[in-house]
Amino acid sequence: MINLALARAGITADQIGYVEAHGTATPLGDPIEIAAFSRAFLSTTSKTGFCHIASVKS
């Protein structure tokens, strides 16, 4: 889904500076979510350290 969104927007991942993630706050969920972003982002750029990621919980 991330790759589809990047393609439809006509951008590469290194043009994104901030992502508000779901953030399950679990030892299982959070690593899966970060791995998915990493895998998708690395498919469009080899740059690293360009995007901040956060999750706001109530």
N, C-alpha and C positions, 0 to 999 in steps of 0.2 A: 504494500500500500504506500509506503514511503517513496519507493522508486517511482510508482505511478504518479504520485503527487508532484515529485520533482520534474518528471517528464512533462506533465500537463502544464506546469508552471513555466516550463522552458528555462529552468535554472539548474545549476549544479549545487551540491551540498555546501560548498565553501562560500556560497552567497547568503547562507543563513547564519545569523549571529546568535540566535536565541531560540530554544525550544522549550515549551511548557509541556512536560510529559505527564503521563497518568500517575506514575509513581505509586506503586502498590504498597510501598513501605514494608516489603517482606523480603527475606533472604532469597526466595525463589523468584519472585516477580521482577524486582528491580534489575538484577543482572540480565534477565532475558530481554527486558525492554532496552537497556543500554546496548546489548549485543545486536539487537535488531537495528537500532539507529546506526551503530558503527558499521555494520555490514552494508546497509543501504548507502550510507554516506561515502564509504570507501569505493563504492561502485561508480561514483562520479568524480571523485577527486582523491589524490594521494596526500593532500594537506591534512594536518592535524592541529588541534588546539584553536580552532576558529569559531566554535559554537559553544555557547553556554547552555547548560540544561538545568532545569529546575522543575519542581513540583510544589504546588501550593495545596496544602490540606487544611481543612477546617479545624 
